[in-house]
Structure formats: structure tokens, C-alpha cells
Amino acid sequence: MAKGKKGKKTAASENQSRPFAWIPLWGWALIFVVPLLASEYMFYRVGRTMSMIMFPIAWVAFWITLMQRGGWSIFKKRHED
């Protein structure tokens, strides 16, 4: 019985530590791709070629840094109840 209680506490604390666990993986992909495509279109329309090259590099570096700091929790196996 003691093991069952520990398991429940761990799952509850894990849900609290991952507040965005309800977002599916395809949702995270959209959060990554839609702003990237919108900015590329914006830079294309105003003729900023250098920004079209630099922004995707900065965007990917930003998300890699975010994932490193968060422990890559988006890709961790999600527990099904």
C-alpha cells in the first residue's frame, strides 16, 4: 500500500511541474511552425533577405534553449490513466 501512495504523489507532483502537459505534440509543432512561417512571409513581403536567413536560426536556437532548460519534457512519454 505504501508504494501505491508514493506513485500517486509522484504523478500529482509531475502534473504540477508540467503545466502545459495538456497540449498535444502536434499543438507544440504548430506553436513552433506558425510564427516561423508568418515571420518569413512578413520578411519576404518587405524585402528583408538577411532577416529571412537570421530569424529561423534565432528561432530554432531559442526553442532548443527552451527545451534544454525544461528537460525536453514535450517529448517525454506521456502517462495514460
Stockholm file with secondary structure:
# STOCKHOLM 1.0

chainA/1-81         MAKGKKGKKTAASENQSRPFAWIPLWGWALIFVVPLLASEYMFYRVGRTMSMIMFPIAWVAFWITLMQRGGWSIFKKRHED
#=GR chainA/1-81 SS CHHHHHHHHHHHHHHHHCTTTTSCHHHHHHHHHHHHHHHHHHHHHHTCHHHHHHHHHHHHHHHHHHHHHHTSTTTSCCCCC
#=GC SS_cons        CHHHHHHHHHHHHHHHHCTTTTSCHHHHHHHHHHHHHHHHHHHHHHTCHHHHHHHHHHHHHHHHHHHHHHTSTTTSCCCCC
//
